[in-house]
Amino acid sequence: MNYFPWLTLVVVLPIFAGSLIFFLPHRGNKVIRWYTMCICLIELLLTTYAFGYRFQLDDPLMQLTEDYKWINFFDFYWRLGIDGISIGPILLTGFITTLATLATRPVTRDSRLFHFLMLAMYSGQIGPFSSRDLLLFFIMWELELIPVYLLLSMWGGKKRLYSATKFILYTAGSSVFLLIGVLGIGLYGSNEPTLNFETSANQSYPVALEIIFYIGFLIAFAVKSPIIPLHTWLPDTHGEAHYSTCMLLAGILLKMGAYGLVRINMELLPHAHSIFSPWLMIVGTIQIIYAALTSPGQRNLKKRIAYSSVSHMGFIIIGIGSISDTGLNGVILQIISHGFIGAALFFLAGTSYDRIRLVYLDEMGGMAIAIPKIFTTFSILSMASLALPGMSGFVAELIIFFGILTSQKYLLMTKILITFVMAIGMILTPIYSLSMLRQMFYGYKLFNAPNSYFFDSGPRELFVSISILLPVIGIGVYPDFVFSLSVDKVEAVISNYFYR
């Protein structure tokens, strides 16, 4: 057991420090904004230090473990720990949240509440990635919903209340299935609850009961990922949310669903996952094609990017269904890669809106000459989204392809067919990405309009864009950095749960 509670500090610090915002002297937004920035930066540095000096890359077991009894009556423990699967998403959470806080323009309405919710969301997102207890995982999962709902309903577009209500109905409704699954696993076959991840992983269940648990968890994680047909909340939410909230939704929140599928459905329920994995492959393939065909029909810029996120999440679903160490490593890489790219695209969509006050693509055009810096960064990151070689998206999708082809579960013709359909989806991706760039930046519609002078990216926007672009290129050139974190744990998951 780790003697210094590094993970407790990392989980609790943002929400605790955020609660102190209400006691700060109200001297304008700048003080509150910089206080929030400092907390995010301190949190990121603490996380990087703890993981950099305390985490052993060649150890597939849980590390930095903490185990404290919390509620004696219910035998409920505060159990935290990280391994090769969770360390990447936690670092991604810290990085994206820090940049999202920096990206936020001065908030004129309830600035204290806005920045408190950003920090509360920070804690709520790190919590599930570091939980080793099923009930604690559920509590952290629910804690994250409240700040997101308030951020959606109070700051955003004209239909923000509709999108926030739709979000909470979908996610809170799916949480019922998550709670049933958690309690079912915890209470099965014992007079005392066994909510520890490690204990539950070694527990065997009747096949019918395991399938019931699996379906419950699958519904909960399918909403958050999202997986079609439970995806309809996502475009509406992104279309109305403030762009700093969009960065957190696309960069981190969607990845919580994928992480849950790996951590619970794959690790705890291997037999049911082996039964359902062909269906996941089919649904993931349909999702890639469906979202790629739906995206070009979206007039709203942020909705088009949202559908591209749905398409990219299809690759993650296929990788999880491949049941191969190569495919699962590709999933971890795609989670991190799309976290960067999705957050960057929504940030650039928000900065574009700040300048032209337009969100519909058919009203745009001719922005390339007026705002060349935004045009350049938007173009480069759109290339990353369509998996241009040398970018992280290309490596992640390529590894998932190899994961399917090397999987021992499927017949050769099945693997070829799925790979062929995925390739069609990859061909469709440049169509909606390049079409989006053409409608926004080319032509003369806004260039010839009265008062057509727009401010280009300032130092803040350039810093955020470059900070995200560098790891996208770095991972694309040298993906072994990410693989070194996850490869041993992934190998242990596949060998222990599927080929024993």
C-alpha positions in Angstrom: 0.0 0.0 0.0 1.2 3.5 -0.8 1.9 5.4 2.4 1.3 8.9 1.1 -2.3 9.4 -0.3 -1.3 10.8 -3.7 -4.5 9.7 -5.4 -6.7 11.0 -2.6 -5.0 14.3 -2.9 -5.4 14.3 -6.7 -9.1 13.4 -6.5 -10.1 15.7 -3.6 -7.9 18.8 -4.3 -9.9 20.4 -7.2 -13.4 20.2 -5.6 -12.0 21.3 -2.2 -10.0 24.2 -3.6 -13.0 25.1 -5.8 -15.3 25.4 -2.8 -12.9 28.2 -1.5 -13.8 30.3 -4.6 -16.9 31.5 -2.9 -14.8 33.0 -0.1 -12.5 35.0 -2.4 -13.0 38.7 -2.5 -15.2 39.6 -5.5 -12.8 41.8 -7.4 -13.7 40.8 -11.0 -13.4 37.7 -13.0 -9.7 37.9 -13.4 -8.9 36.9 -9.8 -11.3 33.9 -9.9 -10.1 32.8 -13.3 -6.4 32.9 -12.4 -7.1 31.1 -9.1 -8.8 28.3 -11.0 -6.0 28.2 -13.4 -3.4 27.9 -10.6 -5.4 25.0 -9.0 -5.6 23.2 -12.3 -1.9 23.7 -12.9 -0.9 22.5 -9.4 -3.1 19.5 -9.8 -1.6 18.6 -13.2 2.0 19.0 -11.7 1.1 16.9 -8.7 -0.4 14.2 -10.9 2.6 14.2 -13.2 5.1 14.0 -10.3 3.2 11.2 -8.5 2.9 9.1 -11.7 6.4 10.0 -13.0 8.3 9.0 -9.9 5.9 6.4 -8.3 4.5 4.4 -11.2 6.4 1.3 -12.4 5.9 0.7 -16.1 6.6 -3.0 -16.0 4.1 -3.8 -13.2 0.6 -4.8 -14.5 -0.9 -4.7 -11.0 -2.6 -1.7 -9.3 -0.2 0.9 -8.0 -0.3 3.8 -5.7 -3.1 1.9 -3.9 -5.1 3.4 -1.0 -7.5 1.4 1.1 -9.4 3.2 3.9 -12.6 2.0 5.6 -15.2 4.7 5.0 -18.6 3.5 6.3 -18.4 0.7 8.8 -22.1 -0.3 8.7 -22.0 -1.0 5.0 -18.4 -2.2 4.8 -17.7 0.6 2.3 -14.1 1.4 1.5 -12.3 4.4 -0.1 -10.2 2.3 -2.5 -8.1 4.1 -5.1 -5.3 2.8 -7.4 -4.0 3.2 -11.0 -2.6 0.8 -13.6 -1.6 1.0 -17.2 -5.2 1.4 -18.4 -6.1 4.3 -16.1 -2.9 6.3 -16.0 -3.3 7.7 -19.6 -6.9 8.9 -19.1 -6.0 10.6 -15.8 -3.2 12.5 -17.3 -5.4 13.4 -20.3 -8.0 14.7 -17.8 -5.5 17.0 -16.1 -4.1 18.3 -19.4 -7.5 19.0 -21.1 -9.1 20.5 -18.0 -6.2 22.9 -17.5 -6.4 24.0 -21.1 -10.2 24.3 -21.0 -9.9 26.6 -18.0 -7.3 28.7 -19.8 -9.5 28.7 -23.0 -12.5 30.1 -21.1 -13.1 33.7 -22.0 -14.0 36.0 -19.1 -17.4 34.7 -17.8 -19.8 37.6 -17.0 -22.6 35.5 -15.5 -21.9 33.8 -12.1 -18.2 33.6 -12.6 -17.6 32.0 -9.2 -20.1 29.2 -9.8 -18.8 28.6 -13.3 -15.2 28.1 -12.2 -16.3 26.0 -9.2 -18.2 23.7 -11.5 -15.1 23.3 -13.7 -13.1 22.2 -10.7 -15.8 20.0 -9.4 -16.0 18.3 -12.8 -12.3 17.8 -12.6 -12.6 15.8 -9.4 -15.6 13.9 -10.8 -13.8 12.9 -13.9 -10.6 11.7 -12.2 -12.6 9.7 -9.6 -13.9 6.9 -11.9 -10.5 6.4 -13.5 -8.8 5.9 -10.1 -11.5 4.0 -8.3 -10.9 0.4 -7.2 -14.3 0.0 -5.5 -17.4 -0.5 -7.6 -19.6 1.6 -5.3 -17.0 4.4 -5.2 -16.9 4.2 -9.0 -20.6 4.7 -9.1 -20.5 7.6 -6.7 -17.8 9.4 -8.7 -19.7 8.6 -11.9 -22.7 10.4 -10.5 -20.7 13.3 -9.0 -19.5 14.2 -12.4 -23.1 14.6 -13.8 -24.2 17.5 -11.6 -21.5 20.0 -12.7 -22.0 19.0 -16.4 -25.8 19.6 -16.1 -25.3 23.0 -14.5 -22.7 24.1 -17.0 -24.9 23.0 -19.9 -28.1 24.6 -18.5 -26.6 28.0 -17.4 -24.0 28.8 -20.1 -24.6 28.0 -23.8 -26.9 28.6 -26.7 -30.6 29.4 -26.9 -31.6 25.7 -26.5 -29.3 25.0 -23.7 -32.1 24.0 -21.3 -33.4 21.5 -23.8 -30.0 20.0 -24.4 -29.2 19.9 -20.6 -32.5 18.2 -19.8 -31.9 15.6 -22.6 -28.4 15.0 -21.3 -29.5 14.4 -17.7 -32.4 12.2 -18.7 -30.1 9.9 -20.8 -27.2 9.8 -18.3 -29.3 9.6 -15.1 -31.6 7.0 -16.6 -28.6 4.9 -17.6 -27.1 5.2 -14.2 -30.0 3.1 -12.8 -28.6 0.2 -14.8 -25.1 0.9 -13.5 -26.3 0.9 -9.9 -28.2 -2.4 -10.4 -25.1 -3.9 -11.9 -22.8 -2.7 -9.1 -25.1 -3.9 -6.4 -25.7 -7.2 -8.2 -21.9 -8.0 -8.4 -21.3 -6.7 -4.9 -24.0 -8.8 -3.2 -23.8 -12.0 -5.3 -22.8 -15.1 -3.4 -21.9 -13.5 -0.1 -23.5 -12.3 3.0 -21.2 -9.2 3.0 -20.8 -6.9 0.0 -17.6 -7.5 -2.0 -17.2 -4.3 -4.0 -13.4 -4.5 -4.5 -12.4 -4.6 -8.2 -9.7 -7.3 -7.6 -12.1 -9.5 -5.6 -14.9 -9.1 -8.2 -12.5 -9.9 -11.0 -11.8 -13.4 -9.5 -15.5 -14.1 -8.9 -17.3 -16.5 -11.2 -21.0 -16.1 -12.0 -23.6 -18.3 -13.8 -23.6 -17.4 -17.5 -27.2 -16.1 -17.5 -26.5 -13.9 -14.5 -23.3 -12.6 -16.0 -25.1 -11.7 -19.2 -27.7 -9.7 -17.2 -24.9 -7.8 -15.4 -23.1 -7.2 -18.7 -26.2 -5.8 -20.4 -26.8 -3.4 -17.4 -23.3 -2.1 -17.5 -23.3 -2.0 -21.4 -26.4 0.3 -21.4 -24.8 2.7 -18.9 -21.5 2.9 -20.7 -23.2 3.0 -24.2 -25.0 6.2 -23.3 -21.8 7.9 -22.1 -19.5 6.7 -24.9 -21.9 7.0 -26.9 -22.9 3.9 -28.8 -25.8 4.1 -31.4 -28.8 4.3 -30.9 -28.1 5.9 -27.5 -26.1 8.8 -29.0 -28.7 11.4 -29.7 -28.0 13.5 -26.6 -24.5 14.2 -27.8 -25.0 16.4 -30.9 -27.7 18.5 -29.1 -25.4 18.9 -26.1 -22.4 19.9 -28.1 -24.4 22.2 -30.3 -25.6 24.3 -27.4 -22.7 24.0 -24.8 -20.1 26.6 -24.1 -16.9 25.6 -25.9 -14.9 25.0 -22.7 -17.6 22.6 -21.6 -17.5 21.0 -25.1 -13.7 20.5 -24.6 -14.3 18.5 -21.4 -17.2 16.5 -22.9 -15.4 15.5 -26.0 -11.9 15.2 -24.4 -12.8 13.3 -21.2 -16.5 12.5 -20.6 -16.9 10.3 -23.7 -13.8 8.4 -22.7 -15.3 7.5 -19.3 -17.8 5.2 -21.1 -15.0 3.5 -23.1 -13.0 3.1 -19.9 -16.0 1.5 -18.1 -16.4 -1.0 -20.9 -12.7 -2.0 -20.6 -12.5 -1.9 -16.8 -15.8 -3.6 -15.9 -17.3 -5.4 -18.9 -14.0 -6.8 -20.1 -12.2 -7.4 -16.8 -15.0 -8.4 -14.5 -17.4 -10.2 -16.9 -15.1 -12.0 -19.4 -17.5 -14.8 -20.5 -20.3 -12.4 -21.2 -17.9 -10.1 -23.1 -16.8 -13.0 -25.2 -20.4 -13.7 -26.1 -21.3 -10.0 -26.9 -18.0 -9.0 -28.6 -19.2 -10.0 -32.1 -22.2 -7.7 -31.6 -19.9 -4.9 -30.4 -17.9 -5.3 -33.6 -21.1 -5.1 -35.7 -22.4 -2.1 -33.9 -19.1 -0.3 -34.0 -18.8 -0.8 -37.7 -22.4 0.5 -38.3 -21.6 3.4 -36.0 -18.5 4.5 -38.1 -20.5 4.4 -41.3 -23.7 6.0 -39.9 -22.0 8.9 -38.2 -19.7 9.5 -41.3 -22.8 9.7 -43.5 -24.8 11.8 -41.0 -22.1 14.4 -40.3 -22.2 16.1 -43.8 -25.9 16.8 -43.4 -25.4 18.9 -40.2 -25.6 22.7 -40.7 -24.4 23.4 -37.2 -20.5 23.4 -37.0 -20.4 21.9 -33.5 -22.9 19.2 -34.4 -20.9 18.2 -37.3 -17.8 17.8 -35.1 -20.0 15.9 -32.6 -21.0 13.3 -35.2 -17.3 12.9 -36.1 -16.7 12.0 -32.4 -19.5 9.4 -32.7 -17.7 8.0 -35.7 -14.3 7.9 -34.0 -15.8 6.2 -30.9 -16.9 3.4 -33.3 -13.2 2.4 -33.7 -13.0 2.1 -29.9 -16.0 -0.1 -29.7 -14.5 -2.4 -32.5 -11.2 -2.5 -30.7 -12.9 -3.6 -27.4 -14.8 -6.2 -29.3 -11.6 -7.6 -31.0 -10.4 -9.3 -27.8 -6.8 -9.0 -28.8 -3.9 -7.3 -27.0 -3.1 -5.3 -30.2 -6.7 -4.1 -30.5 -7.0 -3.1 -26.8 -3.7 -1.2 -27.0 -5.2 0.6 -30.0 -8.3 1.4 -27.9 -6.1 3.0 -25.2 -4.3 5.0 -27.8 -7.5 6.1 -29.6 -9.0 7.2 -26.2 -6.0 9.5 -25.7 -5.7 10.6 -29.3 -9.3 11.5 -29.8 -9.3 13.2 -26.4 -6.8 15.7 -27.7 -8.2 16.1 -31.2 -11.9 16.3 -30.2 -11.1 18.9 -27.5 -9.0 21.0 -30.0 -11.7 21.0 -32.7 -14.4 22.2 -30.3 -12.0 24.9 -28.9 -11.3 26.2 -32.4 -15.1 26.1 -33.3 -15.7 28.2 -30.2 -12.9 30.7 -31.0 -14.4 31.0 -34.6 -17.8 31.7 -33.1 -16.4 34.4 -30.8 -15.2 36.3 -33.9 -17.9 35.8 -36.5 -20.9 35.0 -34.3 -22.1 32.4 -36.7 -22.6 28.7 -36.1 -24.2 27.5 -39.3 -21.8 26.4 -42.0 -24.0 27.6 -44.9 -23.7 31.1 -43.6 -19.9 31.0 -43.4 -17.2 31.2 -46.1 -14.1 33.2 -47.0 -12.6 33.2 -43.4 -9.2 31.9 -44.5 -7.8 35.4 -45.5 -9.4 37.2 -42.5 -8.2 34.8 -39.8 -5.3 32.8 -41.2 -4.0 31.5 -37.9 -7.3 29.9 -37.0 -7.5 28.6 -40.5 -4.1 27.0 -40.2 -4.6 25.3 -36.8 -8.2 24.3 -37.8 -6.9 22.7 -41.0 -4.0 20.8 -39.3 -6.3 19.4 -36.5 -8.9 18.5 -39.1 -6.2 16.5 -40.9 -5.4 14.8 -37.6 -9.1 14.0 -37.2 -9.2 12.3 -40.6 -6.2 10.1 -39.5 -3.5 11.8 -41.6 -0.2 9.8 -41.3 2.1 11.3 -38.8 -0.7 12.2 -36.5 -2.0 10.2 -33.5 -5.3 9.3 -35.0 -3.6 7.4 -37.9 -1.5 5.3 -35.5 -4.5 4.5 -33.2 -6.8 3.4 -36.1 -4.0 1.4 -37.7 -3.3 -0.5 -34.5 -7.1 -1.2 -34.1 -7.0 -2.6 -37.7 -4.1 -4.9 -36.8 -5.9 -5.9 -33.7 -8.9 -7.1 -35.7 -6.7 -9.0 -38.2 -4.6 -10.7 -35.4 -7.6 -11.6 -33.3 -7.9 -15.3 -32.6 -11.7 -15.1 -32.0 -12.9 -14.4 -35.5 -12.8 -16.3 -38.8 -10.7 -14.8 -41.6 -13.6 -13.8 -43.8 -15.3 -12.1 -40.8 -12.1 -10.1 -40.1 -11.7 -9.1 -43.8 -15.4 -8.0 -44.0 -15.2 -5.8 -40.9 -11.9 -4.3 -42.0 -13.3 -3.5 -45.4 -16.3 -1.7 -43.9 -14.1 0.2 -41.5 -12.0 1.2 -44.5 -15.1 2.7 -46.1 -15.7 4.7 -43.0 -12.1 6.0 -43.1 -12.7 7.1 -46.7 -15.9 8.9 -45.8 -14.2 10.8 -42.9 -12.2 13.2 -45.2 -15.4 14.0 -47.1 -17.1 15.6 -44.1 -13.9 17.0 -42.6 -12.7 18.7 -45.9 -16.3 19.8 -46.7 -16.4 21.5 -43.3 -13.1 23.4 -44.0 -14.3 24.4 -47.5 -17.6 25.8 -46.2 -15.9 27.7 -43.4 -12.7 29.1 -44.9 -13.0 29.2 -48.7 -15.2 31.3 -51.0 -16.0 35.0 -50.5 -19.2 35.2 -48.5 -17.8 36.7 -45.3 -14.7 38.2 -47.0 -16.8 40.6 -49.1 -19.3 41.3 -46.3 -19.5 44.8 -44.7 -17.4 45.0 -41.5 -15.6 41.9 -42.6 -12.5 42.5 -40.5 -12.1 39.9 -37.8 -9.5 39.5 -35.0 -7.3 36.5 -35.6 -6.0 34.1 -32.9 -4.3 35.9 -29.9 -1.5 34.4 -27.7 -4.0 32.5 -25.6 -5.7 30.8 -28.5 -2.4 30.0 -30.1 -1.0 28.6 -26.9 -4.0 26.3 -26.3 -3.9 25.1 -30.0 -0.2 24.4 -30.1 -0.3 22.7 -26.6 -2.8 20.2 -28.0 -1.2 19.9 -31.4 2.3 18.9 -30.0 1.1 15.7 -28.3 -1.0 14.8 -31.3 2.1 14.9 -33.5 4.3 13.5 -30.8 2.1 10.4 -30.3 1.8 10.0 -34.1 5.6 10.0 -34.5 6.4 8.0 -31.4 3.4 6.0 -30.1 5.6 3.8 -27.9 5.3 6.4 -25.2 1.6 5.5 -24.7 2.1 1.8 -25.3 4.8 1.7 -22.6 2.1 2.7 -20.1 -0.5 0.1 -21.1 1.1 -2.8 -22.8 1.8 -5.0 -19.7 -1.6 -4.4 -18.2 -3.4 -5.1 -21.5 -1.4 -8.3 -21.9 -2.5 -9.3 -18.4 -6.1 -8.6 -19.1 -6.2 -10.6 -22.3 -4.2 -13.6 -21.0 -6.0 -13.8 -17.6 -9.5 -13.4 -18.8 -9.8 -14.8 -22.3 -7.1 -17.4 -22.9 -7.0 -19.2 -19.6 
